Amino acid sequence: MVKILFFAGLAEKTGKREMQIDEGTNWQVGQLRDWLQEQYPQAKSELSHSMIAVNEEYATKDEWINDQDVVAFIPPVSGG
């Protein structure tokens, strides 16, 4: 099982702050992002521009996701 966290505008667009899925194991980070874009088309832009962290370490789209990993999608924010 993979735990997915959504922050800021992504939480609003998906209607969730977190979710768990069984499908995400044996996927690469980019594949998970693609799957989420299909599940939440209203959040496609935010997902494509988000930084992604696996187990609190920033990840590339080619990194593998393992069972029990926590994947966080962090959209760009601005402020001062």
Backbone as CSV, one residue per row, in Angstrom:
resi,resn,N_x,N_y,N_z,CA_x,CA_y,CA_z,C_x,C_y,C_z
1,MET,0.844,-1.172,0.000,0.000,0.000,0.000,0.894,1.242,0.000
2,VAL,0.474,2.257,-0.706,1.196,3.523,-0.807,0.300,4.626,-0.255
3,LYS,0.868,5.464,0.592,0.141,6.614,1.126,0.521,7.832,0.297
4,ILE,-0.485,8.588,-0.140,-0.273,9.778,-0.957,-0.777,10.987,-0.182
5,LEU,0.046,12.027,-0.134,-0.312,13.267,0.553,-0.447,14.386,-0.467
6,PHE,-1.476,15.208,-0.293,-1.696,16.373,-1.148,-1.647,17.627,-0.281
7,PHE,-0.981,18.664,-0.789,-0.855,19.909,-0.043,-1.460,21.067,-0.819
8,ALA,-1.804,22.112,-0.088,-2.265,23.397,-0.643,-3.387,23.198,-1.663
9,GLY,-3.237,23.788,-2.847,-4.272,23.740,-3.874,-4.607,22.339,-4.345
10,LEU,-3.650,21.428,-4.258,-3.942,20.046,-4.655,-4.950,19.398,-3.721
11,ALA,-4.853,19.686,-2.445,-5.829,19.147,-1.501,-7.222,19.674,-1.829
12,GLU,-7.295,20.931,-2.222,-8.589,21.508,-2.597,-9.115,20.886,-3.885
13,LYS,-8.252,20.733,-4.880,-8.691,20.205,-6.185,-9.105,18.741,-6.107
14,THR,-8.399,17.949,-5.288,-8.729,16.530,-5.178,-9.788,16.268,-4.117
15,GLY,-9.983,17.240,-3.216,-10.920,17.038,-2.120,-10.363,16.140,-1.029
16,LYS,-9.032,15.909,-1.061,-8.398,15.025,-0.081,-7.059,15.603,0.345
17,ARG,-6.707,15.355,1.574,-5.356,15.683,2.039,-4.460,14.456,1.934
18,GLU,-5.077,13.282,2.009,-4.305,12.055,1.853,-5.202,10.932,1.362
19,MET,-4.552,9.925,0.792,-5.258,8.731,0.344,-4.277,7.571,0.357
20,GLN,-4.802,6.368,0.334,-3.963,5.180,0.252,-4.423,4.355,-0.932
21,ILE,-3.442,3.809,-1.660,-3.778,2.971,-2.807,-2.915,1.718,-2.792
22,ASP,-3.440,0.655,-3.362,-2.674,-0.574,-3.544,-1.952,-0.568,-4.880
23,GLU,-2.504,0.190,-5.860,-1.986,0.166,-7.218,-0.586,0.745,-7.359
24,GLY,-0.161,1.596,-6.449,1.064,2.358,-6.640,2.365,1.608,-6.475
25,THR,2.318,0.419,-5.895,3.564,-0.301,-5.722,4.042,-0.820,-7.067
26,ASN,5.340,-0.846,-7.234,5.987,-1.241,-8.491,5.739,-0.245,-9.612
27,TRP,5.446,0.975,-9.265,5.344,2.071,-10.230,6.507,3.012,-10.010
28,GLN,6.817,3.766,-11.055,7.741,4.874,-10.895,6.927,6.112,-10.514
29,VAL,7.600,7.096,-9.953,6.933,8.318,-9.505,6.126,8.952,-10.635
30,GLY,6.689,9.016,-11.830,5.987,9.601,-12.975,4.725,8.837,-13.341
31,GLN,4.759,7.510,-13.187,3.571,6.707,-13.476,2.463,6.998,-12.470
32,LEU,2.836,7.177,-11.215,1.837,7.525,-10.202,1.222,8.880,-10.519
33,ARG,2.050,9.850,-10.874,1.528,11.177,-11.232,0.562,11.065,-12.415
34,ASP,0.920,10.296,-13.436,0.034,10.113,-14.593,-1.295,9.497,-14.176
35,TRP,-1.250,8.495,-13.305,-2.465,7.836,-12.835,-3.345,8.829,-12.065
36,LEU,-2.712,9.638,-11.214,-3.481,10.633,-10.458,-4.104,11.672,-11.377
37,GLN,-3.414,12.043,-12.446,-3.979,13.001,-13.399,-5.211,12.424,-14.087
38,GLU,-5.235,11.113,-14.300,-6.431,10.473,-14.867,-7.564,10.445,-13.847
39,GLN,-7.230,10.192,-12.589,-8.245,10.108,-11.535,-8.819,11.476,-11.167
40,TYR,-7.982,12.515,-11.256,-8.366,13.871,-10.860,-8.020,14.853,-11.977
41,PRO,-8.754,14.807,-13.086,-8.426,15.698,-14.210,-8.483,17.178,-13.831
42,GLN,-9.266,17.537,-12.834,-9.351,18.925,-12.390,-8.048,19.386,-11.732
43,ALA,-7.175,18.458,-11.368,-5.907,18.798,-10.721,-4.707,18.525,-11.628
44,LYS,-4.962,18.276,-12.900,-3.884,17.882,-13.820,-2.746,18.897,-13.858
45,SER,-3.068,20.166,-13.982,-2.032,21.198,-14.061,-1.212,21.261,-12.776
46,GLU,-1.878,21.247,-11.636,-1.170,21.306,-10.362,-0.276,20.086,-10.170
47,LEU,-0.775,18.913,-10.556,0.028,17.701,-10.432,1.265,17.759,-11.319
48,SER,1.106,18.281,-12.522,2.244,18.309,-13.445,3.323,19.298,-13.012
49,HIS,2.964,20.301,-12.210,3.937,21.296,-11.766,4.398,21.087,-10.322
50,SER,3.948,20.022,-9.704,4.281,19.782,-8.299,5.652,19.147,-8.133
51,MET,6.282,19.477,-7.019,7.453,18.727,-6.571,6.911,17.466,-5.911
52,ILE,7.658,16.387,-6.029,7.212,15.118,-5.470,8.287,14.610,-4.521
53,ALA,7.855,14.203,-3.345,8.778,13.640,-2.362,8.325,12.227,-2.013
54,VAL,9.285,11.331,-1.898,9.020,9.968,-1.447,9.740,9.795,-0.116
55,ASN,8.961,9.498,0.908,9.511,9.338,2.256,10.345,10.558,2.673
56,GLU,9.788,11.736,2.408,10.350,13.027,2.814,11.652,13.393,2.103
57,GLU,11.929,12.746,0.961,13.086,13.096,0.133,12.564,13.402,-1.267
58,TYR,12.985,14.541,-1.833,12.538,14.865,-3.186,12.941,13.759,-4.146
59,ALA,12.043,13.453,-5.084,12.235,12.329,-5.992,12.112,12.784,-7.438
60,THR,12.760,12.045,-8.329,12.603,12.269,-9.761,11.483,11.374,-10.262
61,LYS,11.015,11.644,-11.473,9.906,10.858,-12.026,10.295,9.411,-12.294
62,ASP,11.602,9.118,-12.335,12.065,7.767,-12.641,12.303,6.903,-11.410
63,GLU,12.163,7.474,-10.235,12.396,6.692,-9.019,11.227,5.747,-8.765
64,TRP,11.552,4.577,-8.220,10.539,3.554,-7.967,9.850,3.784,-6.630
65,ILE,8.578,3.433,-6.584,7.782,3.512,-5.362,7.640,2.094,-4.829
66,ASN,7.861,1.951,-3.538,7.771,0.643,-2.899,6.594,0.592,-1.933
67,ASP,6.224,-0.611,-1.567,5.163,-0.810,-0.595,5.504,-0.055,0.690
68,GLN,4.529,0.588,1.273,4.636,1.363,2.512,5.292,2.730,2.336
69,ASP,5.609,3.121,1.106,6.163,4.457,0.882,5.090,5.523,1.079
70,VAL,5.540,6.717,1.422,4.675,7.888,1.519,5.122,8.850,0.430
71,VAL,4.193,9.189,-0.470,4.496,10.061,-1.598,3.721,11.363,-1.410
72,ALA,4.451,12.472,-1.396,3.830,13.783,-1.197,3.922,14.601,-2.476
73,PHE,2.805,15.208,-2.858,2.743,16.107,-4.007,2.633,17.525,-3.471
74,ILE,3.647,18.326,-3.778,3.757,19.667,-3.220,3.694,20.677,-4.357
75,PRO,2.545,21.341,-4.530,2.417,22.294,-5.635,3.219,23.562,-5.368
76,PRO,3.565,24.276,-6.436,4.274,25.538,-6.225,3.367,26.537,-5.507
77,VAL,3.965,27.288,-4.610,3.223,28.322,-3.887,4.022,29.613,-3.955
78,SER,3.327,30.707,-3.788,4.024,31.994,-3.754,3.605,32.731,-2.500
79,GLY,4.392,33.643,-2.127,4.076,34.410,-0.933,5.286,35.222,-0.523
80,GLY,5.140,35.893,0.549,6.264,36.710,0.975,6.379,36.785,2.456
